[in-house]
Structure formats: C-alpha cells, structure tokens
C-alpha cells in the first residue's frame, strides 16, 4: 500500500450513508457449494508477464446457496504496475458468511505481515463467535503486539474492510482505514467512509471529492490496525439487508485510486457478465488507469 499513517483521530464519526444499526446481528451457517474458503495471501511479486496473463483468479466464479436465492461472488488481487510486492490480502468463506480485504502498509516484512494477520485473526475470532467489530479490535491488538519488538522506521499496519452475511439476508459491514465498501441497488453508494486526511477535509467542506483524488496527501490514513491505540480505535459498522439484485463491492484503494465511482457503477450495472468477469474488468480498468498501487476487489451479488 502506498498510504502513510497519520494519527489524528476523529471522535464521534458517523458514516454519511446509513442503514439500520442493530447490535444483535444474526449469525449462522450458510449452505454453500464452494469446497473451501477463498484466500489470497500477500507478498506476491510482480512479473514481466502481459497483463492478461496476470488477471487469472484463484477460482472460477462461485455461488453459495442462500435460502431460495443465491449469492454469486468474484475476487481478484493484482500487484499493480508500480510495485514489486503485493501487500494486500483478501479472504472469502461462504460457510462462515465472511469476506474481507486488508491493505497492508509498512513495506517489506511489514505490510504483508499485518494484512495477513488481520485476515487470520478476524477469521479466527468470527469462527469463535465474536462480533465482526470485536474481531477487528482483537486483530488491532495482535498486530500492535507483533510490531512492538520491531526496530523499523515505519510502523506495521493495515486497513481492513469486511462483511458478514447471515442466512436471513442481513449483512454487517465493518472497516478501519481507506479500503472501501460499496453497495449497488440500481445505483452505486459508497457505504464506508474513509479514515483519511482528505476525507476529513471533505467533511469540513474544505475539499471536494474530485479535488481529493489529486490531493498530495490523499494516501494519508487517520486510522489503521497496528497503528491506532486500542482505546482510540472506533470500528465503523453498518448493517442492512442484501436483497435480490443488490451487490456489495469490497476493495483496496488501489482500485479507487485509478478507477472513478462512475466507472465502477458502469461495471456493476452490467447484467450480462458474471461477478468474476465484473471484478476482472474493474482490475483491468485500474491497470489501464496506471496501476499505481496493489489492487484487490471482491464482488458479491444476490441473484
């Protein structure tokens, strides 16, 4: 990740897009056809292969049974065109109903370790029955502890954005940092709000979203796992219901840095391609836009 870390915390932050907030999110096992979780480890090296050869995904498009409907999902991570190391990590487990993207920062032996730890700890804690926000808080504590003995100039940290989908159709989103969650319901909505310096300027009316895209400090995050002290970490959560035709996109900032919301909306609006093909198109668009950072995306569709 190209982001730097800025520790100016915001207290009492509220997302600009709201859904019903409920403390009793329903958990449960989802019947599924996938044989194993989808896992992408960080630290993959860039190669000299043509772009089309690096767009291969880990599995073919997958579906999971969801009462009388299905959820289709696609997934892909790419190192980008300007970095040698992929510090992104993602995870998807249909049985657990959990998907996440983590974008590590701190360089070699730091960012990829932090993002992998976030993936592993969140997954472990959710399996143990913890809430998504509690699982993320535990990941923050473990990453801080892991990094405490390191004599490195930059702290070891990572963003995370995660979603759980229950058998009822209820979903819970949680995030820390500037990895994003989008909801498609006939139009595109950014559900998460970036924990970033430029987002704070936008919230104050000092910057427009368009100006933020080219701001020199656009990669400065204000919260990150492994960096923000546990007593100051407010994990943002949003709940809602994933209805027929709706889609959820989780992505690292490597996608949104080089692909506008308008282009993301255009891709998600296409009904004649699979979720995996849509993700492939989004990553290809990020590469066409410069591929300035690691690029990771997971798309879930209620069909």
N, C-alpha and C positions, 0 to 999 in steps of 0.2 A: 504494500500500500504506500502511496505517496504522501499520505497525510502526516502532519506533525501534530503534537499534542499540546493543548492549551488548557490549563486547569481552572479557568474562570467558570465556576458552576452557576447554573441558574436554579433558583429555588421556586417551587410552585408552578413549574411549567405545565401548560395544558396543550394537548395537540389541537391543531386548528380543525381537523376533521374528526367528528365524534361519532361513536356508536354507543350503544348501551354498555355501561360499565357494570359488570356483575362480579362479586367476589366468589361466587360459587360456580365457576366454570365447570361444566360437566366433562369428566374424563371417561375413557372407556376404550376397549379394543375395537378396531375397525377391521372387518373381514377384508382381505386383500388377495390379489393374485401375484404380486411381486414375491419372489422367493427369498429376498434378503434386502437389508437396508441399502440405500444408495449412499455411498461415501466417497468423497473426493478429498484426498489428503493434499496438504500444501506442499510447497517446495519443489514443484515440478519445474524443470529447466526449459528455457526457450530453445528452439531448434531452428534450423535453416529451412525446414520444410515449407512448402507452399501453404497458404492459409487454409485452403480447402482440405488439406491433409491433417491440419491440427484442429479441425472442428468436430472430430469424431467424439461422440459422447459415450459414457460408460455403459449404458444400457439402451435398448430400443425404447420407444415411447411406452410408458407404463400406465396401467389403470388400477384403481382399487375400488372394490365394491363398497357402496355407501347407501345402505338400506336399499331402496328401489332404484337408486341412481348410481352414478359412477363419478369418481374424480380421476381425471387424466393429468399426468404431470410430466414435464420435461425439465432437463437440467444440463448445465454445461459450465465449465470453468476454463479460462484461457489465460495464459501468462501475459498476453498483450504483445505489443511490438517494441516496447522501450525498456523492458525489464528482463533480467535473466532469471529471476526467481518468482514463483507464484506463491505469495503469502496468504492467498485466500484459501478457505476451506468451506465445504458445504456438506450437508447431511440430509438424508430423507429416509424415513421409516414409516411405511404405510400402516403397519400393525400398531405402532405406537402413536400414529397420527401426528408425527413431529417432522418439521422441516426447518432448516436453518442455514444461514450464510454468515460466515465470520471473515473479516478482513483484517489480517494481522499487520502490525507496524513495528518498526524497530530494526529492520534489516536482517541479515543472515543470522540464523540460530536464535532469532528473537521473534519476529513477526509470525513466521510459520509455526513456531512452538506455541505461541499464545493463541493463535486461531485454532490449532488442533486441540489444545487444552480446553478452550471454550466449547468446542464440539463435544469432546468426550465427557466433560463434567456436566454440561447441560443434559446430554443424553442419559447419563448415569442417574442424575438426580430426578429427572422426569420419570424414568423407569421405577425409581424408588417411591414415587407418589408425590413428589414435591411439585408445587406450582411452577409455572414457567418463569415467573419473576424471581422466585426464590432460587431456582436452579441457576439463573443468570447471576444472581448475587453470590452464590457459592463459587461459581466459576471465577468471578472477580477476585474473591479472597484467595483462591488457589493460585491464580496467576500472579497476584502480588507476592504471595509467599515464594513461589518458584523464582521470581525475578529478584527477590531481596538479596540473594547472595551473589548476584551477577555484577561484575565490575565493568559495566558498559556505559557508554556516554548517553545513549537514548534508552528510556525505559522500554520494557517489553509489554506490548499492549495489543488489543484487538477490538474491533467493533463486533456487534452481533445483532442480527435480526432473525426472529424465529416465529413460527406459527404452529399452534396445535389445533387440530380439527377433531371434534368429538363426533360420536356416532349420531348425535342429534342434529348435526349440521352447524352447531355453534363453533365459532373459531375464536381463538385468543392470539393476538399478536403482541410481541414484546420486543423492545430494541434498546440498544445503547450505541451511540456514535452516529455515523452518517451513512451506514448501509440502510437501504430503504425497503419499505413495503408499499406496494400499490394495489388498489382494488379496481377491478373492471366490472362495471354493472351498466353496460351500454355507453359508458364514458369512463375516463380514467381519473382516479382520485389518488393522490399521494396520502396514504393513511398515516405513515410515520412522519415525524418532523425531525430534521437533522439536529443533532447535538454538535453544532459547528459555529465558528465565529461569524461566518457570513449569514447564517440563519438568525443569529441574534440581531445583526444589523437589519435584516429584513423585518423581523418582529418589531423593531423600534421605528420602522419607517424610514431608515437611513439608506436603504439599498433596495433595488427591485430584484426579483428573481433572475431576470435577464442579466442585470449587472453582476449578480453574484457568480454567474457562470465564468466570468473572466476576471474576477477579483483576485489579486495576488495572494490573498490569504484564504482562498476558497477551500483548501485542504486542511485547515487547522480545525481540529475537533476539540470540543469542550468536555466531552466525557468519553471514556474508553475503559474496557475491562483491563485490569492490571495497572491502571494509572490513577483512576479516581478512588479515593479512600472509601472503604465500605460504608462508613456512616454518612457519606455525602453522595452515594450513588442512588439516584432515583430512577428505577427501571420504568420506562413508559410502557403502558399496556392499553390495548383497545380490544374490545370484544364485539362480535356481531354474528350474523348468520350467513353462511355461504349457501346461497340459493341457486337454483337452476340457471345456467348461463353466466354465472359470476366467475371471475378469475382473480387469483392472488399472485402477484409477482414479488419475489424477494430478490434483491440484487445488491452487489457491492457498488461502490462509487465509480469503479472502472467502467460500468455501463452508463451511468447517468452523467459522467464527465464528458462523454463523447456522443451520447445519443439524447436528443431532446425528448421532453414528455410528449410532444406532438408525434414524433416518430414511434415512440413506444406505444402510444394509443393506436396509431395506424396498424402496427403489427398485431396487437391484441384484438383489433376489430376484425381481422381476417377469420372467416369461419370455415374456409376450405383447406386449412392446414392443421396439422397436429400440434399439440403443445410442444413437442420436441422440435418440430420444424420452426415454430414461432421463436423458441429460445435460440435456435441456430441462427435465425435471421437477425435477432437482436444483437447477438455477439458479433456476427459479421458486420453489422452496422457500426458497432463500436470500433472494430478494427478499421473499417473504412474511414471512420472519423478521426483516426490517429492512433488508436490502441495505446493510449498514454499510461495506462495502469493495468493491473490484473483485472480480469472481467469474469464475474460469476453471476449466474441467474438461475432461479428455479421458478417455474410457472405451474400453478395448479388451476385446473378448470373443473367446475361442476357441470357434468354433461348428462 
